[in-house]
Each structure stands twice: as C-alpha cells, then as structure tokens.
Amino acid sequence: MAKFVTIGYGDQDGYARTDAAVREKAHAHDARLREAGVDMGIAGEPAQVRNHDDAGITVSNGSFMSSALPVAGFAIIEAATMEEAIQLVSKTPCAVAQGVVEVWPLQESP
C-alpha cells in the first residue's frame, strides 16, 4: 500500500452552508477512516523553519503556503492507488462542505 498526505481546506462559512445531514455523514466517514488507522487531525498554527547551509535555525510564525481557503486539517492515508486515495477523501468534511482536499503521494526519500 502506498501512503498519501492529504490537506483539507475549508472555512466555517462553507461548512455552515452545507446541509447538516451531509456534514454528519462526512464526519461519520472520518470516524470510519480513523477506526481503520488513518492518522488525521485539525490544523493548528504553523511555523516555518529554515536552516540554510546548516548555518543557523530561523523560525517564522505562519504558513508558507497560501490558498483561497484556510488549511483545516491533515491526514496520512494508505491506499493502493491515487484513484483509491481520491475516493477515500471524496467523502470527508472538507470535500463535501464547500472546501477542497489535496492528495499528495508520499514517495520514499533516498
């Protein structure tokens, strides 16, 4: 099985506009993913870390990435293919509540 990093983006307004039954179904889907061993959580405040040329650590508060929607959460999932990973995240709260989920294949480093 391959591993994938998922990044969910969404805001409270989009969540609130989504029918409560759809949201509840999405949260139940997340619960099943957790029970199956998916490691997921809500995004906290990030820090940017730099150590160019191993000459000293610099830390800045805030994210480096920018998007139209705030980052809502992350998960590490396992799936046989990218298509299967996409199907797994397509029913999560960010995907159904007016947000978006990115799926990144996690490749082994040398």
Backbone bond lengths (Angstrom), bond angles and torsions (degrees), N, CA, C in turn:
res aa  C-N    CA-C-N  psi(-1)  N-CA   C-N-CA  omega(-1)  CA-C   N-CA-C  phi
1 M - - - 1.458 - - 1.527 109.77 -
2 A 1.293 115.77 137.93 1.458 121.72 176.17 1.532 109.20 -87.63
3 K 1.329 115.34 156.85 1.467 120.88 175.93 1.519 108.98 -106.45
4 F 1.331 114.15 147.08 1.454 121.93 179.68 1.523 108.43 -134.13
5 V 1.330 115.74 140.04 1.454 122.03 171.77 1.517 106.37 -96.12
6 T 1.318 116.59 129.58 1.460 119.43 176.57 1.524 109.22 -115.32
7 I 1.310 115.27 142.11 1.467 122.01 178.00 1.516 106.83 -124.70
8 G 1.324 115.95 119.06 1.455 121.06 178.68 1.516 110.70 -98.20
9 Y 1.313 115.77 134.03 1.459 122.31 177.67 1.524 108.26 -119.04
10 G 1.310 116.91 138.28 1.454 120.31 176.84 1.511 111.01 179.50
11 D 1.315 115.66 160.71 1.465 119.39 178.52 1.523 110.09 -126.89
12 Q 1.301 115.04 166.68 1.461 121.54 -176.63 1.519 112.12 -62.48
13 D 1.330 117.17 -35.24 1.470 120.81 -179.57 1.531 110.95 -62.59
14 G 1.327 116.81 -48.13 1.459 120.48 178.69 1.517 111.61 -63.66
15 Y 1.327 116.18 -39.30 1.461 121.39 178.15 1.528 110.00 -61.54
16 A 1.333 116.34 -45.51 1.461 121.16 -178.17 1.532 112.23 -66.47
17 R 1.337 117.43 -30.01 1.471 121.18 179.64 1.529 112.85 -75.97
18 T 1.308 116.70 -13.24 1.464 120.94 -177.48 1.527 109.37 -86.68
19 D 1.305 116.66 135.19 1.463 122.22 179.87 1.530 110.69 -50.92
20 A 1.313 116.68 136.01 1.465 122.21 -177.10 1.530 112.12 -57.84
21 A 1.323 117.46 -36.80 1.469 120.38 179.38 1.529 110.98 -64.84
22 V 1.321 117.22 -37.58 1.465 121.51 178.04 1.534 109.33 -67.19
23 R 1.331 116.86 -42.61 1.471 120.66 178.68 1.526 110.82 -62.48
24 E 1.334 116.70 -44.88 1.471 120.47 -179.46 1.522 111.03 -61.72
25 K 1.314 116.76 -41.11 1.469 121.18 178.20 1.536 109.91 -63.24
26 A 1.328 116.98 -40.38 1.467 121.20 178.92 1.524 111.39 -65.94
27 H 1.333 117.26 -40.54 1.471 120.21 177.88 1.530 110.79 -66.59
28 A 1.318 117.50 -35.84 1.466 120.82 176.07 1.529 109.79 -65.49
29 H 1.321 117.07 -37.97 1.468 121.39 176.48 1.533 109.93 -61.54
30 D 1.351 117.03 -45.53 1.463 120.96 176.69 1.530 110.98 -58.71
31 A 1.318 117.06 -41.86 1.468 120.78 179.74 1.531 110.35 -61.36
32 R 1.323 117.11 -41.14 1.475 119.86 177.39 1.524 111.26 -65.19
33 L 1.325 117.59 -38.77 1.460 120.42 177.24 1.525 110.69 -62.89
34 R 1.346 117.41 -42.90 1.464 120.72 177.74 1.524 110.95 -61.61
35 E 1.340 116.50 -43.81 1.465 120.97 178.68 1.526 110.97 -60.86
36 A 1.330 117.23 -30.10 1.463 121.89 179.65 1.532 111.82 -83.11
37 G 1.332 117.29 0.01 1.459 120.54 175.64 1.509 116.62 104.34
38 V 1.343 117.98 4.22 1.461 119.77 178.22 1.524 108.99 -69.05
39 D 1.316 115.56 132.51 1.462 121.90 177.40 1.521 106.92 -93.50
40 M 1.341 117.14 111.18 1.463 120.36 -177.46 1.522 110.20 -140.08
41 G 1.314 115.04 157.81 1.452 119.56 178.09 1.510 112.14 -167.15
42 I 1.313 114.53 168.64 1.461 122.62 178.71 1.525 108.22 -82.59
43 A 1.314 116.39 139.81 1.465 121.64 -178.29 1.523 111.20 -71.00
44 G 1.317 116.00 132.68 1.458 122.64 172.30 1.525 109.36 -97.13
45 E 1.309 116.21 -166.68 1.462 121.03 179.58 1.533 109.78 -76.46
46 P 1.328 118.32 127.24 1.457 120.68 -176.86 1.521 113.64 -87.18
47 A 1.318 115.23 167.13 1.465 123.82 171.78 1.518 107.68 -132.55
48 Q 1.313 116.41 143.13 1.466 122.36 174.54 1.521 107.72 -97.81
49 V 1.316 117.16 129.92 1.466 122.08 -178.23 1.521 108.82 -118.53
50 R 1.311 115.74 129.15 1.470 121.38 176.77 1.533 108.10 -129.00
51 N 1.320 114.68 145.20 1.463 121.60 174.85 1.526 107.15 -149.52
52 H 1.330 115.64 60.46 1.458 121.80 -174.90 1.522 110.96 -59.55
53 D 1.307 114.91 129.54 1.467 123.29 -179.43 1.523 112.44 56.87
54 D 1.320 116.97 22.58 1.471 122.48 -179.36 1.528 111.08 55.21
55 A 1.349 115.30 36.08 1.460 120.91 -174.45 1.524 113.49 -102.96
56 G 1.308 117.71 0.92 1.456 120.21 179.45 1.520 111.06 145.81
57 I 1.291 114.51 141.86 1.470 121.15 -176.10 1.518 110.07 -86.65
58 T 1.322 115.02 132.35 1.454 122.49 173.37 1.522 107.47 -121.75
59 V 1.311 116.63 131.84 1.459 121.60 -179.48 1.524 109.03 -122.57
60 S 1.334 115.74 131.71 1.465 122.01 175.81 1.521 107.95 -123.51
61 N 1.309 116.84 139.13 1.467 120.28 176.05 1.521 109.69 -77.40
62 G 1.314 115.73 147.15 1.458 120.88 177.28 1.511 111.92 104.37
63 S 1.316 114.45 170.16 1.461 119.99 -176.27 1.522 110.99 -90.14
64 F 1.307 115.16 155.13 1.455 122.62 174.03 1.523 109.27 -88.38
65 M 1.338 115.21 -39.95 1.466 120.67 178.42 1.526 109.32 -72.24
66 S 1.312 115.31 152.15 1.455 118.73 172.94 1.520 108.19 -134.18
67 S 1.318 115.24 148.97 1.459 120.09 179.08 1.518 109.22 -154.17
68 A 1.318 114.89 166.56 1.464 120.29 179.14 1.531 111.40 -67.86
69 L 1.331 116.88 -27.14 1.462 122.28 178.89 1.520 109.39 -116.19
70 P 1.323 117.88 149.32 1.462 119.08 177.33 1.527 111.69 -70.38
71 V 1.341 115.53 151.58 1.457 120.36 173.82 1.521 107.71 -68.51
72 A 1.326 116.12 128.50 1.460 121.12 -177.98 1.525 112.14 -103.32
73 G 1.334 118.23 -34.66 1.449 119.23 -178.04 1.512 112.77 -174.62
74 F 1.330 113.47 172.73 1.457 122.14 -177.17 1.514 109.35 -133.75
75 A 1.330 115.88 157.53 1.458 121.05 172.14 1.518 108.58 -152.99
76 I 1.317 114.83 153.87 1.458 122.85 169.47 1.522 105.23 -113.51
77 I 1.322 116.61 118.25 1.457 119.91 -178.78 1.522 109.67 -120.91
78 E 1.307 115.80 159.06 1.455 121.63 173.74 1.514 108.31 -115.09
79 A 1.312 115.46 137.39 1.462 121.92 178.42 1.519 107.95 -154.90
80 A 1.311 116.07 157.05 1.459 120.57 -179.30 1.525 111.64 -71.74
81 T 1.339 117.07 -33.09 1.463 121.73 -176.64 1.525 110.29 -143.12
82 M 1.308 115.26 166.98 1.466 120.63 174.36 1.523 109.74 -60.06
83 E 1.313 117.10 -41.16 1.467 121.45 -179.33 1.527 110.90 -60.65
84 E 1.335 116.92 -41.44 1.468 119.90 177.70 1.523 110.80 -66.14
85 A 1.330 117.20 -40.49 1.465 120.61 177.75 1.528 110.51 -61.55
86 I 1.322 116.58 -41.16 1.464 121.20 178.49 1.529 110.25 -61.87
87 Q 1.315 116.81 -44.16 1.471 120.14 178.01 1.522 111.12 -60.89
88 L 1.341 117.12 -40.27 1.470 120.51 -179.62 1.528 112.02 -62.63
89 V 1.328 117.41 -40.79 1.467 119.47 -176.76 1.523 113.16 -86.73
90 S 1.318 117.70 -11.70 1.466 120.42 -175.22 1.527 113.27 -68.20
91 K 1.304 117.46 -12.86 1.471 120.97 -178.85 1.524 112.22 -112.12
92 T 1.328 117.51 12.13 1.466 121.52 -179.94 1.534 110.50 -82.44
93 P 1.338 117.33 162.29 1.475 119.69 -177.32 1.530 114.47 -54.10
94 C 1.317 118.71 -44.92 1.470 118.38 -179.00 1.525 111.82 -62.93
95 A 1.317 117.23 -38.12 1.468 120.13 -178.35 1.521 111.90 -68.76
96 V 1.326 117.81 -37.69 1.468 119.82 -175.04 1.529 113.36 -93.57
97 A 1.328 118.05 -18.04 1.465 120.99 -175.05 1.529 112.06 -104.26
98 Q 1.336 115.43 49.93 1.469 122.48 172.58 1.522 113.64 70.35
99 G 1.323 118.26 15.24 1.461 121.55 177.70 1.513 110.73 -108.49
100 V 1.311 115.19 -153.74 1.460 121.55 179.86 1.518 108.38 -151.51
101 V 1.330 116.28 151.13 1.457 121.62 175.50 1.525 107.84 -124.91
102 E 1.326 115.84 126.16 1.458 120.67 172.76 1.519 108.39 -90.57
103 V 1.323 116.42 144.38 1.467 122.41 176.99 1.534 106.35 -121.68
104 W 1.324 115.81 118.96 1.453 122.15 -178.93 1.526 109.58 -114.66
105 P 1.331 118.93 119.93 1.472 119.77 174.15 1.532 109.09 -63.65
106 L 1.299 116.16 134.59 1.469 120.96 179.02 1.526 107.27 -99.86
107 Q 1.306 115.10 108.77 1.460 121.03 -178.01 1.524 109.53 -95.34
108 E 1.326 115.27 147.88 1.468 118.94 178.13 1.507 109.75 -68.24
109 S 1.326 115.34 139.80 1.459 119.29 177.76 1.528 109.28 -87.76
110 P 1.318 116.51 152.57 1.471 119.84 -177.85 1.510 112.95 -67.25
